[in-house]
Amino acid sequence: MNKLELLQEELRNYGKVAIAYSGGVDSNFLFHVALETLGKENVLPVLCRGAMMSKEDIEGALEQLKDSNHVVLSVNPLDVEAFHFNHKDRCFHCKRSIMSKVIAVAKEHDFAYVLDGKNKDDEKVYRPGLKACEELGIISPLANNDLAKQEIRDYSKQLGIVTYNKPSNACLASRFDYNTELTLEKLKLVETGEKYLHDLGMLHVRLRVHGDVARLEVEPQDFMKIIENKELIQNIKNLGFRFVTLDLEGIRSGGYDIENTRNSTKG
């Protein structure tokens, strides 16, 4: 059997599943495979809507769920101290808080198994939230069947799932260095700045905040779109930044983790 068939076999063993759903490549793939395998009445996606997600991502997720039975939970990650002050382990505490709520909702709807979209590649990078999910008993069938990100994209394309080429995104808190106090206003500022880039056709972007400096991470082929667009630069400055810089290394996941690792190895 191929990996898709193995995934379907695992899902059949559960019978009924709730899915912690974000609308991203992984959770949407899992959702659609579960629907096809178990039927609509046996799949309950749970979307947690809060300040950690952009309005664009929330609307995109809801669009994918519009014809399904689903639950939308409103959460406030800023109530979690480790998130509020952006501690390095914020993801552990935030994920534990949010996933506990997902488990409670699943139980209310008589779903014993809660799944997430963790894939094989997630196990290779710094993801403290994974530990929280493991401790809570969240099941990760994509990782269980050794499905890597590119394989998930390939299967998604094969199955006609529209998110097959959606750029990876991350919690808005990841745009700030650790031990920075986060507020709703700061998170909205990043969301607004990144939407300026999205509106210009640059979908895989990060706006990293360093005090009054905005550091833009985009694909290298989009560098000139930034450099030549004075209106864009001014719009980002108008959000409250003194300087707007372009990161010549381009976009990369875990930017602050990479930088902190570099600093810890100096000397």
C-alpha positions as CSV (number, residue, x, y, z in Angstrom):
1,M,0.0,0.0,0.0
2,N,1.1,3.5,-0.6
3,K,1.2,6.2,2.1
4,L,-2.2,7.6,1.2
5,E,-3.8,4.1,1.5
6,L,-2.0,3.5,4.8
7,L,-3.3,6.9,6.1
8,Q,-6.9,5.8,5.1
9,E,-6.4,2.5,6.9
10,E,-5.4,4.3,10.1
11,L,-8.4,6.6,9.8
12,R,-10.8,3.7,9.4
13,N,-9.4,2.2,12.7
14,Y,-10.7,5.4,14.5
15,G,-14.1,5.4,12.9
16,K,-15.0,9.0,14.0
17,V,-12.4,11.8,14.2
18,A,-12.3,15.4,15.3
19,I,-9.5,17.4,13.5
20,A,-7.7,20.4,14.9
21,Y,-8.1,22.5,11.7
22,S,-6.3,25.6,10.5
23,G,-7.0,25.6,6.8
24,G,-3.3,25.0,6.0
25,V,-1.9,22.4,3.6
26,D,-1.6,19.7,6.2
27,S,-4.9,20.0,8.1
28,N,-6.9,20.5,5.0
29,F,-5.4,17.5,3.3
30,L,-6.2,15.4,6.4
31,F,-9.7,16.8,6.6
32,H,-10.5,15.9,2.9
33,V,-9.0,12.4,3.2
34,A,-11.0,11.8,6.4
35,L,-14.2,13.0,4.7
36,E,-13.6,10.7,1.7
37,T,-12.7,7.8,4.0
38,L,-15.1,8.1,6.9
39,G,-18.0,10.2,5.6
40,K,-19.2,13.6,6.5
41,E,-21.0,12.6,9.7
42,N,-17.9,11.0,11.1
43,V,-15.5,14.0,10.7
44,L,-15.6,17.1,12.9
45,P,-13.1,19.9,12.0
46,V,-12.5,22.3,14.9
47,L,-11.2,25.7,13.9
48,C,-9.7,27.9,16.7
49,R,-10.1,31.5,15.7
50,G,-7.9,34.1,17.6
51,A,-5.2,36.7,17.4
52,M,-2.6,34.2,16.4
53,M,-4.2,33.9,12.9
54,S,-4.7,36.6,10.3
55,K,-8.2,37.5,9.0
56,E,-7.2,36.1,5.6
57,D,-6.3,32.7,7.0
58,I,-9.5,32.5,9.1
59,E,-11.6,33.4,6.1
60,G,-9.7,30.9,3.9
61,A,-10.3,28.2,6.5
62,L,-14.0,29.0,6.8
63,E,-14.4,28.8,3.0
64,Q,-12.9,25.3,3.0
65,L,-15.4,24.3,5.8
66,K,-18.5,25.9,4.4
67,D,-20.2,22.6,3.3
68,S,-19.2,20.5,6.3
69,N,-20.2,20.0,9.9
70,H,-17.7,22.0,11.9
71,V,-17.1,24.0,15.1
72,V,-15.4,27.4,15.4
73,L,-13.9,28.2,18.7
74,S,-13.0,31.8,19.6
75,V,-9.8,31.8,21.7
76,N,-7.5,34.5,23.1
77,P,-3.9,33.4,23.1
78,L,-2.9,36.6,24.9
79,D,-4.6,35.1,28.0
80,V,-1.7,32.6,28.1
81,E,1.2,34.3,29.9
82,A,3.9,32.5,27.9
83,F,2.3,33.8,24.7
84,H,1.7,37.3,26.0
85,F,5.4,37.7,26.8
86,N,6.5,35.6,23.8
87,H,8.6,33.2,25.8
88,K,10.6,30.7,23.8
89,D,8.3,27.9,24.9
90,R,5.1,30.0,24.2
91,C,4.0,27.4,21.6
92,F,3.9,24.6,24.2
93,H,1.7,26.6,26.6
94,C,-0.5,28.1,23.9
95,K,-1.0,24.8,22.1
96,R,-1.8,23.1,25.4
97,S,-4.4,25.6,26.2
98,I,-6.0,25.6,22.8
99,M,-5.9,21.9,22.2
100,S,-7.4,21.2,25.6
101,K,-10.4,23.3,24.4
102,V,-10.5,21.3,21.1
103,I,-10.5,18.0,23.1
104,A,-13.4,19.3,25.2
105,V,-15.5,20.3,22.2
106,A,-14.8,16.9,20.6
107,K,-16.0,15.1,23.7
108,E,-19.2,17.2,23.7
109,H,-19.9,16.0,20.2
110,D,-19.1,12.4,21.0
111,F,-15.8,12.3,19.2
112,A,-13.2,10.3,21.1
113,Y,-10.2,10.8,18.8
114,V,-8.7,14.2,18.1
115,L,-6.2,14.5,15.2
116,D,-3.8,17.2,14.1
117,G,-1.9,17.9,10.9
118,K,1.7,17.3,12.1
119,N,3.8,15.9,9.3
120,K,7.1,14.1,9.2
121,D,9.1,17.2,8.5
122,D,7.7,18.9,11.6
123,E,9.6,16.5,13.8
124,K,12.9,17.8,12.4
125,V,12.6,21.4,13.6
126,Y,11.9,23.3,16.8
127,R,8.2,22.8,17.5
128,P,7.6,23.0,21.3
129,G,3.8,22.7,20.6
130,L,4.3,19.2,19.4
131,K,5.2,18.1,22.9
132,A,2.0,19.6,24.3
133,C,-0.1,17.7,21.7
134,E,1.7,14.4,22.5
135,E,1.0,14.9,26.3
136,L,-2.7,15.5,25.6
137,G,-3.0,12.4,23.5
138,I,-3.5,14.2,20.1
139,I,-3.0,11.8,17.2
140,S,-0.8,12.7,14.2
141,P,-1.7,10.3,11.4
142,L,0.3,12.2,8.7
143,A,3.5,11.9,10.8
144,N,2.5,8.3,11.8
145,N,2.6,7.4,8.1
146,D,5.8,9.2,7.3
147,L,4.1,11.8,5.1
148,A,6.4,14.7,4.4
149,K,5.2,18.2,3.4
150,Q,6.0,17.8,-0.3
151,E,4.2,14.4,-0.4
152,I,1.2,16.0,1.2
153,R,1.3,18.7,-1.5
154,D,1.6,16.1,-4.2
155,Y,-1.3,14.0,-2.9
156,S,-3.4,17.1,-2.4
157,K,-2.8,18.1,-6.1
158,Q,-3.6,14.6,-7.2
159,L,-6.9,14.7,-5.2
160,G,-7.9,18.2,-6.4
161,I,-7.5,19.8,-3.0
162,V,-7.1,23.5,-3.6
163,T,-4.6,24.2,-0.9
164,Y,-2.0,21.9,-2.5
165,N,0.2,25.0,-3.3
166,K,-0.8,27.3,-0.4
167,P,2.4,28.8,1.1
168,S,3.2,27.7,4.6
169,N,2.2,30.1,7.3
170,A,2.9,30.4,11.0
171,C,1.4,32.0,14.2
172,L,1.7,35.8,14.1
173,A,3.7,35.7,17.3
174,S,6.6,34.2,15.3
175,R,7.2,37.6,13.7
176,F,8.6,38.9,17.0
177,D,11.8,38.1,18.9
178,Y,11.4,36.1,22.1
179,N,10.7,37.9,25.3
180,T,8.8,40.7,23.6
181,E,5.5,41.6,25.1
182,L,2.8,41.0,22.6
183,T,-0.5,42.9,22.2
184,L,-3.4,42.6,19.9
185,E,-2.3,45.9,18.3
186,K,1.2,44.5,17.5
187,L,-0.2,41.4,16.0
188,K,-2.6,43.4,13.9
189,L,0.2,45.6,12.7
190,V,2.1,42.5,11.3
191,E,-1.1,41.2,9.8
192,T,-1.7,44.5,8.0
193,G,1.8,44.8,6.7
194,E,1.8,41.3,5.3
195,K,-1.5,41.9,3.6
196,Y,0.1,44.8,1.7
197,L,2.5,42.3,0.3
198,H,-0.2,39.7,-0.4
199,D,-2.2,42.3,-2.3
200,L,0.9,42.7,-4.6
201,G,1.0,39.0,-5.4
202,M,3.7,38.1,-2.8
203,L,2.0,35.3,-0.8
204,H,5.0,33.6,0.9
205,V,6.2,36.5,3.2
206,R,7.0,37.4,6.7
207,L,7.2,40.8,8.3
208,R,9.6,40.5,11.3
209,V,9.5,43.2,13.9
210,H,12.7,44.6,15.5
211,G,11.5,47.6,17.5
212,D,11.0,50.4,15.0
213,V,12.5,48.3,12.1
214,A,10.4,46.1,9.9
215,R,12.4,43.3,8.3
216,L,10.7,41.8,5.2
217,E,11.3,38.2,4.2
218,V,10.1,37.3,0.7
219,E,11.1,35.0,-2.1
220,P,14.3,36.1,-3.9
221,Q,12.4,36.6,-7.1
222,D,10.2,39.2,-5.4
223,F,13.1,41.4,-4.1
224,M,12.7,43.9,-6.9
225,K,9.0,44.2,-6.2
226,I,9.9,45.5,-2.8
227,I,12.8,47.7,-3.8
228,E,11.0,49.5,-6.6
229,N,7.7,50.0,-4.7
230,K,8.1,53.3,-2.8
231,E,4.4,53.3,-2.0
232,L,4.6,49.9,-0.3
233,I,7.6,51.0,1.7
234,Q,5.8,54.1,2.8
235,N,2.6,52.2,3.7
236,I,4.6,49.9,6.0
237,K,6.4,52.9,7.6
238,N,3.0,54.4,8.2
239,L,2.2,51.5,10.5
240,G,4.7,52.9,12.9
241,F,8.1,51.8,11.6
242,R,11.1,54.1,11.2
243,F,12.9,51.8,8.9
244,V,11.9,49.1,6.4
245,T,14.6,46.5,5.5
246,L,14.7,43.6,3.1
247,D,16.3,40.4,4.3
248,L,18.7,39.3,1.6
249,E,18.6,35.7,2.8
250,G,14.9,35.5,1.7
251,I,12.1,33.9,3.5
252,R,12.8,31.0,5.9
253,S,10.9,29.2,8.6
254,G,11.9,29.8,12.2
255,G,13.8,33.0,11.5
256,Y,14.3,33.9,15.1
257,D,15.3,30.4,16.1
258,I,18.0,30.4,13.4
259,E,19.3,33.8,14.6
260,N,19.3,32.7,18.3
261,T,21.2,29.6,17.4
262,R,23.8,31.6,15.5
263,N,24.2,33.9,18.4
264,S,24.6,31.0,20.9
265,T,27.4,29.5,18.9
266,K,29.5,32.7,18.6
267,G,32.7,33.0,20.6
